[in-house]
């Protein structure tokens, strides 16, 4: 007769990518944007924490940014007035330069007075120095205004980010399965505020005893029964094996995917699963309760040692020791 050996596991159905949302700030829950069961898209707001102070910071940072941008780029920009001064100083330097070199040529020809020559020279040097000072002032002011503008832009971005921290958003396209806080309650960073997962994709979480985990590998068949669907059997495929053991339950968690899932599923539906690790179409089997001392049977010739192969909940495969013609007897308890 055919014999299938399988590993038993308790089963729980969960949405794919199910996660618990946490807040990274503390505060009072001001508003819930959605209700349990609502469909959400990635980055949709879920919950709003009261954020009066951060919102004011955003407004102040925006005003500071506008002022910095006006000082650097606007009609009344500081650079414009310095440019006007530079233009005037350039014209004065050109005029003083002409007067100085004209007077210098005359002085070289012993024409004019020494005092007049010195006055023209001093005026020329003062104009040149003044222009250099204004040019340096322009460069320094420009650097300062650029720095202030960049700092204001960064401050505004930072305040926006801080303000966004008070709005908890969905990380995926899915369904809101739970909201753990009501408006007016305190929200902290240690407790989850919502549970969100995929809407149409569900996985089967199976807990396997540590003595059986080494028998499993991805791709094995899984037969599942759910309490909500009575005795109906669903087929699935083993998809993932978690390598870490739960020390409290002494079990390993594995995941399976439905081949043809039922039309209606909810998070937390429980049931039982059997993971097929081996199968034979034709083999010699005996009931498990005919075994004595794990590998002996009672025959007309007394106790005989047999070699055991596959086994399931109620039958074991006999590889050697007896054949299909051997009469065996159920031992007395």
Secondary structure as a PSIPRED ss2 file (coil, helix, strand):
# PSIPRED VFORMAT (PSIPRED V4.0)

   1 X C   1.000  0.000  0.000
   2 X C   1.000  0.000  0.000
   3 X E   0.000  0.000  1.000
   4 X E   0.000  0.000  1.000
   5 X E   0.000  0.000  1.000
   6 X E   0.000  0.000  1.000
   7 X E   0.000  0.000  1.000
   8 X E   0.000  0.000  1.000
   9 X E   0.000  0.000  1.000
  10 X E   0.000  0.000  1.000
  11 X E   0.000  0.000  1.000
  12 X E   0.000  0.000  1.000
  13 X E   0.000  0.000  1.000
  14 X E   0.000  0.000  1.000
  15 X E   0.000  0.000  1.000
  16 X C   1.000  0.000  0.000
  17 X C   1.000  0.000  0.000
  18 X C   1.000  0.000  0.000
  19 X E   0.000  0.000  1.000
  20 X E   0.000  0.000  1.000
  21 X E   0.000  0.000  1.000
  22 X C   1.000  0.000  0.000
  23 X C   1.000  0.000  0.000
  24 X C   1.000  0.000  0.000
  25 X C   1.000  0.000  0.000
  26 X C   1.000  0.000  0.000
  27 X E   0.000  0.000  1.000
  28 X E   0.000  0.000  1.000
  29 X E   0.000  0.000  1.000
  30 X E   0.000  0.000  1.000
  31 X E   0.000  0.000  1.000
  32 X E   0.000  0.000  1.000
  33 X C   1.000  0.000  0.000
  34 X C   1.000  0.000  0.000
  35 X C   1.000  0.000  0.000
  36 X C   1.000  0.000  0.000
  37 X C   1.000  0.000  0.000
  38 X C   1.000  0.000  0.000
  39 X E   0.000  0.000  1.000
  40 X E   0.000  0.000  1.000
  41 X C   1.000  0.000  0.000
  42 X C   1.000  0.000  0.000
  43 X C   1.000  0.000  0.000
  44 X C   1.000  0.000  0.000
  45 X E   0.000  0.000  1.000
  46 X E   0.000  0.000  1.000
  47 X E   0.000  0.000  1.000
  48 X E   0.000  0.000  1.000
  49 X E   0.000  0.000  1.000
  50 X C   1.000  0.000  0.000
  51 X C   1.000  0.000  0.000
  52 X H   0.000  1.000  0.000
  53 X H   0.000  1.000  0.000
  54 X H   0.000  1.000  0.000
  55 X H   0.000  1.000  0.000
  56 X H   0.000  1.000  0.000
  57 X H   0.000  1.000  0.000
  58 X H   0.000  1.000  0.000
  59 X H   0.000  1.000  0.000
  60 X H   0.000  1.000  0.000
  61 X H   0.000  1.000  0.000
  62 X H   0.000  1.000  0.000
  63 X H   0.000  1.000  0.000
  64 X H   0.000  1.000  0.000
  65 X H   0.000  1.000  0.000
  66 X H   0.000  1.000  0.000
  67 X H   0.000  1.000  0.000
  68 X H   0.000  1.000  0.000
  69 X H   0.000  1.000  0.000
  70 X H   0.000  1.000  0.000
  71 X H   0.000  1.000  0.000
  72 X H   0.000  1.000  0.000
  73 X H   0.000  1.000  0.000
  74 X C   1.000  0.000  0.000
  75 X C   1.000  0.000  0.000
  76 X C   1.000  0.000  0.000
  77 X C   1.000  0.000  0.000
  78 X H   0.000  1.000  0.000
  79 X H   0.000  1.000  0.000
  80 X H   0.000  1.000  0.000
  81 X H   0.000  1.000  0.000
  82 X H   0.000  1.000  0.000
  83 X H   0.000  1.000  0.000
  84 X H   0.000  1.000  0.000
  85 X H   0.000  1.000  0.000
  86 X H   0.000  1.000  0.000
  87 X H   0.000  1.000  0.000
  88 X H   0.000  1.000  0.000
  89 X H   0.000  1.000  0.000
  90 X H   0.000  1.000  0.000
  91 X H   0.000  1.000  0.000
  92 X H   0.000  1.000  0.000
  93 X H   0.000  1.000  0.000
  94 X H   0.000  1.000  0.000
  95 X H   0.000  1.000  0.000
  96 X H   0.000  1.000  0.000
  97 X H   0.000  1.000  0.000
  98 X H   0.000  1.000  0.000
  99 X H   0.000  1.000  0.000
 100 X H   0.000  1.000  0.000
 101 X H   0.000  1.000  0.000
 102 X H   0.000  1.000  0.000
 103 X H   0.000  1.000  0.000
 104 X H   0.000  1.000  0.000
 105 X H   0.000  1.000  0.000
 106 X H   0.000  1.000  0.000
 107 X H   0.000  1.000  0.000
 108 X H   0.000  1.000  0.000
 109 X C   1.000  0.000  0.000
 110 X C   1.000  0.000  0.000
 111 X C   1.000  0.000  0.000
 112 X C   1.000  0.000  0.000
 113 X C   1.000  0.000  0.000
 114 X H   0.000  1.000  0.000
 115 X H   0.000  1.000  0.000
 116 X H   0.000  1.000  0.000
 117 X H   0.000  1.000  0.000
 118 X H   0.000  1.000  0.000
 119 X H   0.000  1.000  0.000
 120 X H   0.000  1.000  0.000
 121 X H   0.000  1.000  0.000
 122 X H   0.000  1.000  0.000
 123 X H   0.000  1.000  0.000
 124 X H   0.000  1.000  0.000
 125 X H   0.000  1.000  0.000
 126 X H   0.000  1.000  0.000
 127 X H   0.000  1.000  0.000
 128 X H   0.000  1.000  0.000
 129 X H   0.000  1.000  0.000
 130 X H   0.000  1.000  0.000
 131 X H   0.000  1.000  0.000
 132 X H   0.000  1.000  0.000
 133 X H   0.000  1.000  0.000
 134 X H   0.000  1.000  0.000
 135 X H   0.000  1.000  0.000
 136 X H   0.000  1.000  0.000
 137 X H   0.000  1.000  0.000
 138 X H   0.000  1.000  0.000
 139 X H   0.000  1.000  0.000
 140 X H   0.000  1.000  0.000
 141 X H   0.000  1.000  0.000
 142 X H   0.000  1.000  0.000
 143 X H   0.000  1.000  0.000
 144 X H   0.000  1.000  0.000
 145 X H   0.000  1.000  0.000
 146 X H   0.000  1.000  0.000
 147 X H   0.000  1.000  0.000
 148 X H   0.000  1.000  0.000
 149 X H   0.000  1.000  0.000
 150 X H   0.000  1.000  0.000
 151 X H   0.000  1.000  0.000
 152 X H   0.000  1.000  0.000
 153 X H   0.000  1.000  0.000
 154 X H   0.000  1.000  0.000
 155 X H   0.000  1.000  0.000
 156 X H   0.000  1.000  0.000
 157 X H   0.000  1.000  0.000
 158 X H   0.000  1.000  0.000
 159 X H   0.000  1.000  0.000
 160 X H   0.000  1.000  0.000
 161 X H   0.000  1.000  0.000
 162 X H   0.000  1.000  0.000
 163 X H   0.000  1.000  0.000
 164 X H   0.000  1.000  0.000
 165 X C   1.000  0.000  0.000
 166 X C   1.000  0.000  0.000
 167 X E   0.000  0.000  1.000
 168 X E   0.000  0.000  1.000
 169 X E   0.000  0.000  1.000
 170 X C   1.000  0.000  0.000
 171 X C   1.000  0.000  0.000
 172 X C   1.000  0.000  0.000
 173 X C   1.000  0.000  0.000
 174 X E   0.000  0.000  1.000
 175 X E   0.000  0.000  1.000
 176 X E   0.000  0.000  1.000
 177 X E   0.000  0.000  1.000
 178 X E   0.000  0.000  1.000
 179 X E   0.000  0.000  1.000
 180 X C   1.000  0.000  0.000
 181 X C   1.000  0.000  0.000
 182 X C   1.000  0.000  0.000
 183 X C   1.000  0.000  0.000
 184 X C   1.000  0.000  0.000
 185 X C   1.000  0.000  0.000
 186 X E   0.000  0.000  1.000
 187 X E   0.000  0.000  1.000
 188 X C   1.000  0.000  0.000
 189 X C   1.000  0.000  0.000
 190 X C   1.000  0.000  0.000
 191 X C   1.000  0.000  0.000
 192 X C   1.000  0.000  0.000
 193 X C   1.000  0.000  0.000
 194 X E   0.000  0.000  1.000
 195 X E   0.000  0.000  1.000
 196 X E   0.000  0.000  1.000
 197 X E   0.000  0.000  1.000
 198 X C   1.000  0.000  0.000
 199 X C   1.000  0.000  0.000
 200 X C   1.000  0.000  0.000
 201 X C   1.000  0.000  0.000
 202 X E   0.000  0.000  1.000
 203 X E   0.000  0.000  1.000
 204 X E   0.000  0.000  1.000
 205 X E   0.000  0.000  1.000
 206 X E   0.000  0.000  1.000
 207 X E   0.000  0.000  1.000
 208 X E   0.000  0.000  1.000
 209 X E   0.000  0.000  1.000
 210 X C   1.000  0.000  0.000
 211 X C   1.000  0.000  0.000
 212 X C   1.000  0.000  0.000
 213 X H   0.000  1.000  0.000
 214 X H   0.000  1.000  0.000
 215 X H   0.000  1.000  0.000
 216 X C   1.000  0.000  0.000
 217 X C   1.000  0.000  0.000
 218 X C   1.000  0.000  0.000
 219 X C   1.000  0.000  0.000
 220 X C   1.000  0.000  0.000
 221 X E   0.000  0.000  1.000
 222 X E   0.000  0.000  1.000
 223 X E   0.000  0.000  1.000
 224 X E   0.000  0.000  1.000
 225 X E   0.000  0.000  1.000
 226 X E   0.000  0.000  1.000
 227 X H   0.000  1.000  0.000
 228 X H   0.000  1.000  0.000
 229 X H   0.000  1.000  0.000
 230 X C   1.000  0.000  0.000
 231 X C   1.000  0.000  0.000
 232 X C   1.000  0.000  0.000
 233 X E   0.000  0.000  1.000
 234 X E   0.000  0.000  1.000
 235 X E   0.000  0.000  1.000
 236 X E   0.000  0.000  1.000
 237 X E   0.000  0.000  1.000
 238 X E   0.000  0.000  1.000
 239 X E   0.000  0.000  1.000
 240 X E   0.000  0.000  1.000
 241 X E   0.000  0.000  1.000
 242 X E   0.000  0.000  1.000
 243 X E   0.000  0.000  1.000
 244 X E   0.000  0.000  1.000
 245 X E   0.000  0.000  1.000
 246 X E   0.000  0.000  1.000
 247 X C   1.000  0.000  0.000
 248 X C   1.000  0.000  0.000
 249 X C   1.000  0.000  0.000
 250 X C   1.000  0.000  0.000
 251 X E   0.000  0.000  1.000
 252 X E   0.000  0.000  1.000
 253 X E   0.000  0.000  1.000
 254 X E   0.000  0.000  1.000
 255 X E   0.000  0.000  1.000
 256 X E   0.000  0.000  1.000
 257 X E   0.000  0.000  1.000
 258 X E   0.000  0.000  1.000
 259 X C   1.000  0.000  0.000
 260 X C   1.000  0.000  0.000
 261 X C   1.000  0.000  0.000
 262 X C   1.000  0.000  0.000
 263 X C   1.000  0.000  0.000
 264 X C   1.000  0.000  0.000
 265 X C   1.000  0.000  0.000
 266 X C   1.000  0.000  0.000
 267 X C   1.000  0.000  0.000
 268 X C   1.000  0.000  0.000
 269 X C   1.000  0.000  0.000
 270 X E   0.000  0.000  1.000
 271 X E   0.000  0.000  1.000
 272 X E   0.000  0.000  1.000
 273 X E   0.000  0.000  1.000
 274 X E   0.000  0.000  1.000
 275 X E   0.000  0.000  1.000
 276 X E   0.000  0.000  1.000
 277 X E   0.000  0.000  1.000
 278 X E   0.000  0.000  1.000
 279 X E   0.000  0.000  1.000
 280 X E   0.000  0.000  1.000
 281 X C   1.000  0.000  0.000
 282 X C   1.000  0.000  0.000
 283 X C   1.000  0.000  0.000
 284 X C   1.000  0.000  0.000
 285 X E   0.000  0.000  1.000
 286 X E   0.000  0.000  1.000
 287 X E   0.000  0.000  1.000
 288 X H   0.000  1.000  0.000
 289 X H   0.000  1.000  0.000
 290 X H   0.000  1.000  0.000
 291 X C   1.000  0.000  0.000
 292 X E   0.000  0.000  1.000
 293 X C   1.000  0.000  0.000
 294 X C   1.000  0.000  0.000
 295 X C   1.000  0.000  0.000
 296 X E   0.000  0.000  1.000
 297 X E   0.000  0.000  1.000
 298 X E   0.000  0.000  1.000
 299 X E   0.000  0.000  1.000
 300 X C   1.000  0.000  0.000
 301 X C   1.000  0.000  0.000
 302 X E   0.000  0.000  1.000
 303 X E   0.000  0.000  1.000
 304 X E   0.000  0.000  1.000
 305 X E   0.000  0.000  1.000
 306 X C   1.000  0.000  0.000
 307 X E   0.000  0.000  1.000
 308 X E   0.000  0.000  1.000
 309 X E   0.000  0.000  1.000
 310 X E   0.000  0.000  1.000
 311 X E   0.000  0.000  1.000
 312 X C   1.000  0.000  0.000
 313 X C   1.000  0.000  0.000
 314 X C   1.000  0.000  0.000
 315 X E   0.000  0.000  1.000
 316 X E   0.000  0.000  1.000
 317 X E   0.000  0.000  1.000
 318 X E   0.000  0.000  1.000
 319 X E   0.000  0.000  1.000
 320 X E   0.000  0.000  1.000
 321 X C   1.000  0.000  0.000
 322 X C   1.000  0.000  0.000
 323 X C   1.000  0.000  0.000
 324 X C   1.000  0.000  0.000
 325 X C   1.000  0.000  0.000
 326 X C   1.000  0.000  0.000
 327 X C   1.000  0.000  0.000
 328 X E   0.000  0.000  1.000
 329 X E   0.000  0.000  1.000
 330 X C   1.000  0.000  0.000
 331 X C   1.000  0.000  0.000
 332 X C   1.000  0.000  0.000
 333 X C   1.000  0.000  0.000
